[in-house]
Amino acid sequence: MTRPLYDRHRAVLPDWLALYYRRPLEITHGEGRHVWDAEGNKYLDFFGGILTTMTAHALPEVTKAVAEQAGRIIHSSTLYLNRQMVELAERIAQLSGIPDARVFFTTSGTEANDTALLLATAYRNSNQILAMRNSYHGRSFSAVGITGNHAWSPTSLSPLQTLYVHGGVRSRGPYAHLGDSQFIEACVADLEDLLGHTRNVAALIAEPIQGVGGFTSPPDGLYAAFREVLNRHGILWISDEVQTGWGRTGDHFWGWQAHARSGPPDLLTFAKGIGNGMSIGGVVARAEVMNCLDGNSISTFGGSPVTMAAGLANLGYLLEHDLQGNARRVGGLLIERLRAIGAQLPLVREVRGRGLMAGIELVEPGTDRANPEAAAAVLEAAREGGLLLGKGGGHDTSVLRIAPPLTLTVAEAEEGAAILERALHSV
């Protein structure tokens, strides 16, 4: 075929399959924190395939592990013992902080959250779920049914009855004017009131930092305060760590640890970064919850030997090189640099984030109105300058999402900030 790849894409793939940029980009290869497109242009990657290239592009330790395992056997399914799956499960169970933990591997974060919802509703014999406003949990039928961001929830039909709670967005909404402790008190009161009108809720599912929602988060301690209420009602807590896990926030290995007063969640879901590009997701739960299903189940592709080998190599590299510490140090410098840039521009309402997970919210100058057109324009200008970013936000996609690989250097952070500064000024 001689037609351009974009035309071929449009001819055979769904219209709702989103693409970035007016001239969509084909990425052909990468190394470290950089990628190249089909035209030979080089970019500093500040989005990592939606927070998935966690350590680095073409990390030798991971590519070597994948190649060696592929040379032995690629697939066997969970019907057979799998040494790599057991070893990775052992490491994740220990790191999770959940006592007597069991791990089930999936192929994506969507499937991980789907499984967590299945476990929670079966354990509690209830189809009622609490979720956060502005949340995102995946694209399956059950996951879109609990997603609190309407831009990513294309149907109101759902197997679950979902009730939405305040608290995931600190700087907008009816409690934004309150101090942190008063904000938490108001959100807890809202939760208590909501539960007074329901019965037998199965679980609360929450992202410690909302990813697609624009890297928004509550004050530290909100989910610990929620947990005290949930415990009185026997309601489970599912922490969606698909974007916040593995040390990306710098301060903590898991996002839930910023709310650790009440201990670990009942269930924890993960995906994205653990495979450094390979398709790995999963659920960690205490044994009585994980083992509550009374039917048989397997996973054809979850926990495959090749992906598990990649996960083991990637996790080992991350821990041995203290990438959580690097996220804290370099991410802290980057966010402060971005805040200094934003302070000069009425276009920028807020720069927020933690570690190597930062969001820049853009508004119409002089107002609080979201400015998705400006976000799209900055995305284009940054690309022209050699920098790839992401987008997100609530009802309007007006937040620039920044989440580079965790090996980002100080020099690369400064380079990316300088490109972004020029892009913001050009808009």
Protein Blocks (a to p, Z undefined) as FASTA:
>chain_A
ZZdfklmmmmmmcfklccehjbacddfbdehjbccdfkopacddfklnoolammbghifk
lmmmmmmmmmmombgbjmbccfklmmmmmmmmmmnopahiacdddfbfklmmmmmmmmmm
mmnopabdcddehiaebjbfklmmmccbfklmcbfbdfbdcdddehjamkgcjklmpcfk
lmmmmmmmmmmmmmmmgghifbdcddfbacknoopacdehklmmmmmmmmmnopacdddf
klmgghlnomambfklmmmmnopafbdcdehjlnoopacddddddfklmmmpcbdcddfk
gopaklmmmmmmmmmmmmmnommlmmmmmmmmmmmmmmmmmmmpmklmbdcdehjadcdd
dddehiabdcfklmmmmmmmmmmnopacddedjkbccbccddddfkbcfklmmmmmmmmm
mmmmmZZ
